[in-house]
């Protein structure tokens, strides 16, 4: 028996690797002789670089870039062994995790550091860039990133303005005369599980800006800016990015990648699962256990545990899931999981359940219960 453990992170709590270790502990409490394999995963957000390092190898390159408020920070990206492909996790320079709660403000945060990371990757020789779009604190439509790569955004007076959420409504012209020339030689892939459009009621600001610190008034201002910037991009390109699925990812960064860098959008988890190491591990597995912090209606929109379920179903391998919270167990079972186990006791306060040591204990206990139920079938 080979039990493959491939869990997403439990966001704000434990990493994919920590979750995998906790699941393995629970499995071994019941089946100490079972062969277990742990692989970290990510759908394009937190932990993407570690997951791809495990899957394809490579080396980390350290750089200095800027955080969402333009403060210098040390960061890194992953370069493939042959130096042709760079893997970039935007959360490392534009992420919510970089800010204190009282700093959150998508009117002011910028993806400039993402652009700096891209520039460093191109200078290091990469001509393929895979960019994970999860966990951003920004709603600047990728203007900050583009600015760092040589694009200039001008107001009605021809004055250059910074690429932030509050400035989108003031952009009238896009100047590409000083754009990094290596961009034309580079293939961009955006790894993302978000299908939202650029703007409008289901767009970037209306769906995600609240969790980035925006109130209702700010959301309206941001969305108005996105609508305006979409028109400017349309005039610049000759086609509209506003309705493209995924254009609203990372506060519109997905749209900028498609519009300005001809990026193709890919499911982050599917990109990872297609790698040779994952395919081999999947082919050997007799049972798969996965997990995430919350199993809900968004799970089937491309989250890691959904992609893992599809791979298991292709091979007729049962897939079990351990989740911190489950919106509806019956719905989850209808998705096709062989078993669903809740890790967080209903009576346990969230603040306690979110402590890493408590969460890992809960995950281990849930995995143990799950395996015992499976054995009794």
N, C-alpha and C positions, 0 to 999 in steps of 0.2 A: 504494500500500500504506500502510495506517495501522496501526501497531503500538501497542496500548494497554498501558501498563505500570502495573499496579495491585498493588503488593506490600504485604503486611502488614509490620510491623516484625519484626526478628529480635531478640526480647526480650533485654534486657540487653546489647545489642550495637550495633545501628544502628536508626534510626527508619525509618518507612515512606518518608519523603521521601529519606533517604540511600540506602535500598535501591533505590528507583526510579531515582535518579541512577546508581547502580552498574550496574543492569540496562541502562539506556539506553547507558551507555558500552560495554558488551559488545555490544549490538545494533549500534551505529554502527561498531564495529571491523570488522564484516562487511558491513553495509548502510548506508554513510555517507549515502546519499541518501534513505533511508526516512523517512517522516513518523512521528514518535513523540509520544505524549501520555502524560504522567505525572500520575497522580492518587493522592494519599495515601489510605489506607484504614485502618479500624480496626473490630474486631468489638465495640466497646464498652469496650475497655481502653485501653492506652497509645496516645496519639496521636489519640483520638477528636475532641477539639476542633479540632485542626488540619485533620483530614479534613472535618469539617462546615463549617468556615470556608471551605475551598476549594470545597465543594459548594454551599453555600447563602448564603455571605457572612456578614455580621453584624459585630459589634464585641466586643472583649474588655472586660469590666468587672473592675477590680481590687478586691479586698477583703482584709481581714485575717481569718483564721479560725484554727482550731487543728488541729495535726497529731494523729496517733494517740495521742500521750502528752500531749495538751492543752497543747502549746507553741505560742505564737502564730507564724503563718507568713503570708507574703504569697501569695495565690493569685488565681485568676481563673476566670470562666466566660464562655461565649460567649452573647451576646444577638442574636437575629435582627434583621434590618434594621428590621422593623416593631415591634419591642419586645414581641412577644407570646410568643415561645418562648425559653426558656433551655436551653442545653446544658451539662451538668455532668459532669465526669469525676471520679469518686469517688477515683481514685488520687492526685489532686492534694492531697487532705487526709487520706485514709485509706490511702495506698498503701504497698506494700512498699518502693518506691524511696525513700521518705522516711526510712527507718530503716537504721541500721548492722546488720550481721549479728548482733552481740551484743545488740541491742535487741529482736529479734523475740520477741514474747510475746503471743499472741492472748488470753490471760487478761486482759491489762491494756489492750490497745489499744482505741480507741473510734472510732466514726463520727460523733462530735459535730461535727467540722468539716464533714462533708457536710451535716448539718442547718443549720449556719450559712450555708453556701453557698446552700441552698434558700431560707432566709429572706431572704437578700440579693437573690436573683432575684425573689422575690415582691414585695419592697419596691420593686424597680425596675420592676415592672409586668408581669412574665411571668405568664401563666396557663396556659401549657403548659410542662412541664419534661421534657426528655429526659435521662435519667441513664445514663451508661455505667458498668457494674458491674465492670469488670475490674481486676485487680491489687491487691486489698485486702490489708491486713495484719491484718485484724480478724476476730473471730468473736463479735461482740456482738449478733447477730440484728437489727441496725439500731436497737437500743435507744438508743445514743448519739445517732444522728441524730434519733430521735423526741424525745428529751429536749431537744435544742437547739430543737425546734419547739413546745415547750410541754407535751409529755406528761410525766407524773410516774410513776415506778415505786416502789411502796411495799412494804416488807417486812411481816412478820407483825405488827409493832408499829405499823404505819402511818408508819414513818420512810422518807423518800425516799432512794433509793439510786442510785448512778451506773450508767449503762448500759454495762457492760463484760462480757466473757465470763465472768469469775469471779463476777459478781453475778447472772447470769440465774437460777440455782437458788434465789435468795433473794427473787425478786419474787413477791408474792402478789396485788397489786392494781394496776390501771392507772387513773390519774386523767387525764381529758381536759378538765378544767374550764378550763384555761388554754391550750389548744391554739391556735396561730396561726389566726385566723379565715379568712385568705386561702386556707388549704389546701382548704376546702370549695368554692372557686371554681376550683380548679386541676386540670388533667388531667395525670397522670403517666404517662410511658412509660419502662420499664426496658429499656435496650439491653444484651443479654446473650447469650452463646453457651453458657452453662452450664445444663443441664437437671436438676441434682441437686435432690432434695427437701430440706426444711428440716432434718431430723434422721434418725438411724438409720444403718445400715451404709453406705448410699450417700449420706448427707447431708453437710451443709457441713463439720462438724468431722472426720468420718471420712475424707473425700476430700481436703480441702484444708488442714486445720490444720497438718499436718506441715511443709508448705513455708512456713508462717508462724511456725515456731519451736516447735511443740508436740511433746512426746514422747508415748509411748503412754498413760501415765497421764493427762497433760493432755488428750489427745484424748477419753478416756473422761469426764473431768470436764466438758469443754465439751459433749459430746454429751448427757450427762445434763441439763445446764443447758438445752440446746436443747429436749429432750423436755419438760422442766418448763415452759419458757416457751411452748411450743406449746400446752400445756393451758391456760395462763393466757390466751393469745390466743383460744383456742377459746371459753372461758367469756365473754370480753369481747365477741367478735364474734357468737357463735352459730353459727359454722362453723369448720372446721379448715383451717389453712394448711399443715399438716405434710406432706401428700402432694402439694401443688401443685408441678408441675415448674418449676424455676427458683427456688423459694423459698430454696434453699440458696446461691444466688449471693452472692458477696461476704460470706461468713460469715453468711448469713441475712438480709442487708440486702434481698435480693429479696423475702423473705417479709414483712418489715416494710412494704415499699412496697405489696405487694398487700393486706396485712391492714389497715393503718392509713390508706393513701392511695389505695386502689382502683386501684393502678397496673396497667397492662396490660404483659405481658412481650412483647418483640419481639426477633427476631434483630438484633443490632447491625449486622451487615454488610448484611442485607436492608434495614434502614432507610436506610442510606447509599446503597445501590445503587438504591433507588427514587427518589432525588432526580432532578430534571430534568437536571442537569448530567451525572450519571453515565449516565442513560439515553441521552442524546444521544451521549456518548462511546462507549458500547457499540454503539449503532446504526451508528456510522461505522467501527468497528474491523474489520480483516480478520484480525488475529491478536492474541491476548491473552497477556501474560506476567505471571505473578504469582509470589509467593514468601513464605516464612516460615522461621522458625528450625528447625522440626521438623515433618515430615510423618509422622503416625502414626495410630493407630486413633481418636484424638479429633478428627481433622481433619473427618470427616464429621458431627460432632455440632454443626456450626454455625459453624466457624471461618471467617475471612475468605476463605481460598483456596477453601474449599468453596462458599461463596456465589457467588464469582466464577466458579467452574466451572459452576454451574447457569445463570448468566446467559449464559455463552458457549454452552452446549448449547442453550439456547432459540433462539439465533440461528444455530446451526450454525457457530460461530466456534471454531477450534482454540484450546485453552487449554494453555499450557505453564507448568510450575512449577519454580522453583529453590528448593531447601531446603537449609538447613545440614546437617541430618541427615534421613535417610529410613529409617523403620522397616522397610519392605518395598516395594521398587520395583514388584514385580509387583502387589501389592495396590493401590498408588497408581495404576498404569496401568489397573487394572480399574475404578477410580473414574470414569474417563473422560478423564483428562488426555491430551493429544496427545503429551506428552513430559515426562519428569521428569529433572532434572539435580541432582546433589549438588554443593553449592558447597564444602564443607569437605573437603580431601584427607583420606583415611582415616588417613594417617600423621601428620597434623598434630595436635599437642597442643591440647586444648581451650582452655587458658589463652592460647595464642597465637592460636587461631582466633577468640577472643572480642574481640580488640583491634579497635576500629572500622576502622582503616586496613587491617588484614589481612582482616577480614570483607568490606569493600567490594571489595578486590582479588579475593578469592575469588568473590564474587557476579558481578563483571564477567567474570571468566574463564569461569564456568559459563554465563552468558548467551551469551557468544561461542561456546562449544562447542555449546550448544543450537541457536542459529540456523544454525550451519554444518551440523549434522545435518539440520535442517529443509530447508535449501536442497538438499541432496543427495538428498532423497526423490524 
